[in-house]
Amino acid sequence: MKFSVTIPIYKATFLRECIESVLSQTYKDFEVIIVNDASPEDLTSIVKSFDDSRIKYYVNEKNCGAINVVDNWNKCLSYATGDYIICMGDDDKLLPSCLEEYVKLIETYPGLGVYHAWTELIDENSCVINMQEARPLYERVYSMMWERWKSRLQYIGDFLFDRKLLINNGGFYKLPLAWASDDLSAYIAAQKNGIANMQVPGFQYRINSKTITNTSNAEIKLEAINMEEQWYRGFLAKEPKENDVVEKIFWLMCKKNLIKMMTKKRIYTISEDLANKGLDHIFKYVWQRKHNHLNLKMLSYAFIEAVKRRMTRKI
């Protein structure tokens, strides 16, 4: 089987480390698709310093930008020819046995649309500072959602997708700033047959101050969260209403999304009565007052209390 390791690039700082980690794989049947998103930095010199025929390098004529970064993910997908595809950040790394471990996982669970690599979190010096929580060898999509909304960490580079299925699904799911695009793309791929999870580390995600999430506009994030909520509503509505797991996933999702938007610099109060009306009313309220100071911390506390009353049964 052939892998396509795709790297949509914009920053030079860790790019050499990233490419080196891919070329150091113990499993050799892969291609490296690198797409330069019209970066002002000299990325071409870094890429061209590697003499390896498996590298395929492209430069966008026009910058997709942070808001539309998923467009560049999908450009990478359009150039890929492998059976399976990884889309990783230009500051992340694959551990040497990553592809080899994926082969073992695919042989154990053939025919799945998506697989997952256990991930180490590294700092700007490439030192391991944390680990993702352990996951079961196999799970269904609703287990993925439930655990993600409780506490799981995951990133787009964690996942290996069946390339043809991903294309048939419309490519990587696009939201502004790639907000939850990794999650939703994986859920769509796992909807029918579930996901298999690597039981040894295979991927390294770099924590640094230059990530899109850390540098982006709060109003755009709110818009993306609202769009994410609408996706969940549509996805979960397909399940029977008596499905208690589905209900709990939805309310836990609502709670977590509001917590994500808490910031110390915003001052905004909201009544519990408004919180009880749900996210549609809350977002309308926020947008009508978006030029005021916002205290989303107070908002989330009020909404959490409303959520708790809906989560009294065990999953």
C-alpha positions in Angstrom: 0.0 0.0 0.0 1.1 3.5 -0.8 0.9 6.6 1.6 0.6 10.2 0.7 2.1 12.4 3.4 0.9 15.9 2.6 2.3 19.1 4.2 0.5 22.4 3.5 3.3 24.9 4.3 3.5 28.6 5.2 6.2 28.9 8.0 9.9 28.1 7.7 10.9 27.7 11.4 10.3 23.9 11.8 9.9 22.9 8.1 13.2 21.1 7.8 12.5 19.0 10.9 9.1 18.2 9.5 10.3 17.0 6.2 13.2 15.1 7.7 10.8 13.2 9.9 8.8 12.0 6.9 11.8 10.9 4.9 13.1 8.9 7.9 10.2 6.5 7.9 11.0 2.8 8.2 8.2 2.0 5.7 9.3 3.4 2.3 6.3 3.3 0.0 5.1 6.9 0.2 5.1 10.2 -1.5 5.5 13.7 0.1 3.2 16.3 -1.2 4.2 19.8 -0.2 2.1 22.8 -1.1 3.5 26.3 -0.4 0.6 28.6 0.3 2.3 31.6 -1.4 4.3 32.3 1.8 6.5 35.4 2.0 9.2 33.3 3.6 11.8 31.4 1.6 10.4 27.9 1.8 11.5 26.8 -1.6 15.2 26.7 -0.6 14.4 24.4 2.3 12.3 22.0 0.2 14.8 22.0 -2.7 17.7 21.1 -0.3 16.2 17.6 -0.1 17.2 15.3 -3.0 14.4 12.8 -2.9 12.2 11.8 -5.8 9.3 11.1 -3.5 8.9 14.8 -2.8 6.4 16.7 -5.0 6.5 20.4 -4.5 3.8 22.9 -5.5 3.4 26.7 -4.9 0.0 28.3 -4.9 -0.4 31.4 -7.1 -2.7 32.9 -4.5 -2.6 32.6 -0.7 -5.5 30.7 0.8 -4.9 32.4 4.1 -5.7 31.4 7.7 -9.4 31.7 7.4 -9.5 29.4 4.3 -6.6 27.2 5.3 -8.7 24.0 4.7 -8.6 25.0 1.0 -4.9 24.3 1.0 -5.5 20.9 2.7 -7.8 20.0 -0.1 -5.2 21.2 -2.7 -2.8 18.7 -1.1 -5.5 16.1 -1.4 -6.0 16.8 -5.1 -2.3 16.2 -5.8 -2.1 13.0 -3.8 -2.0 9.5 -5.4 -1.6 7.2 -2.5 -4.1 4.7 -1.0 -4.0 6.6 2.3 -3.3 10.2 3.1 -2.0 12.2 6.1 -2.3 16.0 6.3 0.2 17.3 8.8 1.3 20.8 9.9 4.6 22.3 8.7 5.9 22.3 12.3 4.8 18.7 13.3 6.7 15.5 13.0 6.1 11.8 12.2 7.9 9.3 14.4 10.1 6.9 12.4 7.8 3.9 12.6 4.5 5.8 12.0 3.7 4.5 8.6 4.9 1.0 9.5 2.5 1.0 12.5 -0.3 2.3 10.2 0.3 -0.7 7.9 -0.1 -3.1 10.9 -3.3 -1.3 11.9 -4.8 -1.5 8.4 -4.0 -5.2 8.2 -5.7 -5.8 11.5 -8.7 -3.6 10.6 -9.0 -3.5 6.8 -11.6 -1.4 5.0 -11.9 1.5 7.5 -12.2 5.1 6.3 -9.9 6.5 9.0 -7.1 5.4 11.4 -5.5 7.3 14.2 -1.9 7.7 15.5 -1.2 8.0 19.2 0.4 11.5 19.6 3.1 13.1 21.6 3.0 16.8 22.2 6.3 18.6 21.7 7.6 22.1 22.5 9.5 24.5 20.3 12.7 22.5 21.1 11.2 19.2 20.1 11.0 18.0 23.6 8.1 15.8 24.6 5.9 17.7 27.1 2.7 15.7 27.1 0.9 12.7 25.6 -2.5 12.2 24.2 -4.6 9.9 26.4 -4.6 6.2 25.5 -7.5 5.1 23.2 -9.1 1.7 22.5 -7.8 -0.3 19.6 -11.1 0.1 17.9 -14.2 2.3 18.5 -17.3 3.6 16.8 -17.9 7.2 15.8 -20.1 8.1 18.8 -17.4 7.0 21.2 -15.0 9.3 19.3 -17.3 12.2 19.7 -18.1 11.6 23.4 -14.5 11.2 24.4 -13.5 14.2 22.4 -16.0 16.5 24.0 -15.1 15.2 27.5 -11.3 15.8 27.2 -9.5 14.2 24.3 -6.8 16.0 22.4 -6.5 15.5 18.6 -5.2 17.3 15.5 -5.5 16.9 11.8 -2.0 15.2 11.6 -3.2 12.4 14.0 -5.4 10.9 11.3 -4.8 8.7 8.3 -7.7 8.8 5.8 -8.6 6.5 3.0 -7.9 8.9 0.1 -10.7 7.8 -2.2 -13.3 7.9 0.5 -12.1 11.3 1.6 -12.5 12.6 -1.9 -16.0 11.0 -2.2 -16.9 12.8 1.1 -16.0 16.1 -0.5 -12.5 16.4 0.9 -11.5 17.8 4.3 -14.5 19.5 5.9 -14.1 23.2 5.7 -14.8 25.6 8.6 -13.2 29.0 9.0 -9.7 28.8 10.5 -9.9 25.0 10.2 -11.9 25.1 13.4 -13.0 21.5 14.2 -12.2 20.6 10.5 -10.0 17.7 11.8 -12.8 16.4 14.1 -15.6 16.6 11.5 -13.5 15.1 8.7 -12.6 12.2 10.9 -16.2 11.7 12.1 -17.5 11.6 8.6 -14.9 9.1 7.6 -15.7 6.9 10.7 -19.5 7.2 10.5 -20.0 3.8 8.8 -17.2 1.5 10.0 -15.6 3.3 13.0 -11.9 3.9 13.6 -8.8 2.0 14.6 -6.3 3.6 17.0 -2.5 3.1 17.1 -1.3 1.7 20.5 2.2 3.1 20.3 3.2 6.8 19.6 3.4 7.6 15.9 2.9 11.4 15.6 4.3 14.5 17.2 2.2 17.7 17.4 4.1 20.9 18.2 2.7 23.4 20.7 3.8 26.9 19.7 2.5 30.4 19.8 2.2 30.8 16.0 -0.7 28.3 15.4 -3.8 29.7 13.7 -6.0 29.1 16.7 -3.7 31.1 18.9 -3.5 34.1 16.6 -7.0 34.4 15.1 -9.9 36.8 15.5 -12.4 35.9 18.3 -15.4 36.9 16.2 -14.4 34.5 13.4 -14.0 31.8 16.0 -17.5 32.4 17.2 -18.8 32.1 13.6 -16.9 28.9 13.2 -18.2 27.5 16.5 -21.8 28.3 15.4 -21.2 26.5 12.1 -19.7 23.5 14.0 -22.8 23.4 16.2 -25.1 23.3 13.1 -23.0 20.4 11.7 -23.5 18.5 14.9 -27.2 19.2 14.9 -27.5 17.7 11.4 -25.3 14.7 12.1 -26.9 13.8 15.4 -30.5 14.4 14.1 -30.0 11.3 11.8 -30.0 9.1 14.9 -33.2 8.0 16.8 -34.2 10.6 19.3 -34.3 8.0 22.1 -30.6 7.5 21.6 -29.3 8.8 25.0 -25.7 8.9 23.8 -26.6 11.3 21.0 -28.3 13.7 23.3 -25.5 13.7 25.8 -22.9 14.3 23.0 -24.8 17.3 21.8 -25.1 19.0 25.2 -21.5 18.2 26.1 -20.5 19.7 22.8 -22.5 22.9 23.5 -20.8 23.2 26.9 -17.3 22.7 25.6 -17.7 25.1 22.7 -18.6 27.9 25.1 -15.7 27.1 27.4 -13.3 27.3 24.4 -14.4 30.9 23.9 -13.6 32.1 27.4 -11.0 34.8 27.6 -9.7 37.1 30.3 -9.9 40.2 28.2 -13.7 40.0 27.5 -16.4 41.2 29.9 -19.9 40.0 29.2 -22.8 38.8 31.5 -25.8 36.8 30.6 -28.8 35.5 32.5 -29.4 31.8 33.1 -32.8 32.3 31.6 -31.2 33.2 28.3 -28.7 30.3 28.6 -31.7 27.9 29.0 -32.9 28.9 25.5 -30.0 27.3 23.8 -27.1 28.2 21.5 -29.2 29.7 18.7 -30.4 32.4 21.1 -27.0 32.9 22.7 -25.2 33.4 19.4 -27.9 35.9 18.3 -27.5 37.7 21.6 -23.7 37.8 21.2 -23.7 39.0 17.6 -26.2 41.8 18.4 -23.8 43.0 21.0 -20.5 42.1 19.5 -19.2 45.7 19.8 -19.6 45.5 23.5 -17.2 44.0 26.0 -17.8 40.2 26.2 -17.3 38.0 29.2 -17.8 34.6 27.7 -16.6 33.1 30.9 -19.8 34.2 32.6 -21.7 33.1 29.6 -20.3 29.6 29.7 -20.8 29.2 33.5 -24.5 30.1 33.1 -24.9 27.7 30.2 -23.1 24.9 32.0 -25.7 25.0 34.7 -28.4 24.6 32.1 -26.5 21.7 30.5 -26.0 19.9 33.8 -29.8 19.6 34.2 -29.9 17.8 30.8 -27.1 15.3 31.7 -28.5 13.4 34.6 -28.4 9.9 33.1 -25.3 7.8 32.7 -24.1 7.3 29.1 
